[in-house]
Amino acid sequence: MRALIIGASGQVGGALSSLCVRRRIEVYGAAPDGKGFLYADLTAPETVRAAFGKARPDLVLLASAFTNVDGCERDPGLARRVNAGGAALTAEECRKTGAKLVYFSTEYVFDGKTGPYGEDDPVSPISVYGRTKLEGERACLEVPGALSVRTTVVYSHDPASRNFVMQLISSQRAGARMRVPSDQYSNPTYAPELAAAVLDLVEKGASGVFNVVGPDRLSRYEFALKACAAFGFDPAFLEPKRTSELGQLAPRPLEAGLKTDKLASVLGRRLPPAEQSLGRIAAMLKQYD
Ligand SMILES: NC(=O)c1ccc[n+]([C@@H]2O[C@H](COP(=O)([O-])OP(=O)(O)OC[C@H]3O[C@@H](n4cnc5c(N)ncnc54)[C@H](OP(=O)(O)O)[C@@H]3O)[C@@H](O)[C@H]2O)c1
């Protein structure tokens, strides 16, 4: 199998790349400014077509997006071009070439009033990010056999990433205080486990929408406390705040989170609990830092 990962320079793309290599899948990574990968900018159709031409993939993992939720609110035009237009363009190339398409979607397709959500619950995004990602998901699901993986609060030990756990580690090390929402509930998801579940779903021929998230539904503050416990940090630097106090530009789904019964029924397992994944990061912190 030949896989093309669009967004290989990102957190999820990086986890997918490492796992493909370990599973001996021939893998091509693409990123918007090359960065040692194939050049593919989702706003420049010819670059995406060229990446398909070079990789000739059987499997396309679309892990690229304009992921800054407040940034999307500030620049909805760019958000639509990348998240919706870029997905439609990728879908078109997959339809032409017959490649299997995996799209990375989000719990932000929901309004966060009645979570946790199942795959068939009605969507109702409340932010530009959520709306444009939903447009992208819909374009991708039109490709026969496509899989859309909805995930959330993805974290990993990735010094290049601004993921929540890396922000927590850098705040603690800098002796800075960290304001953490106490009323945003969702399921933190460890990137390497997300990657493993997605490749397993592909192996099983899964298609349609699948929630792939960690098993613990936690507020961001509860998750931060678990991370501090795993890393041996005194949590006194954390400041729990209500979302309304944080001045975030884009509205957030508060009572969110995703159910993983469908994932469990197909794979026969859920992702490991947060303590276990945070423990893996704690071991890396001891080893490398
Ligand atoms: N992280 C989460 O908590 C989360 C939650 C739900 C869903 N998701 C979805 O999961 C996917 C991966 O997320 P992530 O955490 O890996 O995000 P990330 O670390 O921000 O990576 C995003 C990737 O998209 C690339 N990208 C940005 N603009 C692009 C463009 N115009 N053309 C091509 N590529 C572009 C980035 O390239 P550069 O490296 O050059 O910036 C990077 O490779 C995204 O689709 C995201 O919507 C993530």
The ligand as an ORCA input file, in Angstrom:
! r2SCAN-3c Opt
* xyz 0 1
  N      -5.539     18.828     17.332
  C      -6.781     18.615     17.713
  O      -7.103     18.701     18.906
  C      -7.840     18.239     16.696
  C      -9.146     18.050     17.140
  C     -10.113     17.706     16.208
  C      -9.789     17.555     14.879
  N      -8.511     17.758     14.472
  C      -8.210     17.638     13.055
  O      -7.115     16.747     12.898
  C      -6.297     17.181     11.819
  C      -4.852     17.284     12.285
  O      -4.747     18.168     13.385
  P      -3.343     18.485     14.063
  O      -3.536     18.526     15.519
  O      -2.300     17.597     13.508
  O      -3.114     19.967     13.555
  P      -1.745     20.765     13.336
  O      -0.673     20.203     14.202
  O      -2.128     22.195     13.429
  O      -1.352     20.411     11.826
  C      -2.091     20.923     10.759
  C      -1.413     20.561      9.466
  O      -2.094     21.225      8.399
  C      -1.140     21.891      7.606
  N      -1.722     22.997      6.882
  C      -2.148     24.201      7.350
  N      -2.582     24.955      6.328
  C      -2.420     24.218      5.190
  C      -2.660     24.443      3.817
  N      -3.120     25.616      3.348
  N      -2.371     23.464      2.948
  C      -1.864     22.279      3.362
  N      -1.619     22.004      4.649
  C      -1.896     22.969      5.554
  C      -0.065     22.318      8.604
  O       1.125     22.684      7.952
  P       2.218     23.593      8.745
  O       2.991     22.624      9.585
  O       3.047     24.221      7.706
  O       1.447     24.601      9.545
  C       0.058     21.025      9.398
  O       0.803     20.066      8.690
  C      -6.900     18.502     11.326
  O      -7.720     18.217     10.219
  C      -7.752     18.971     12.475
  O      -8.844     19.750     12.041
  C      -7.517     18.100     15.358
*
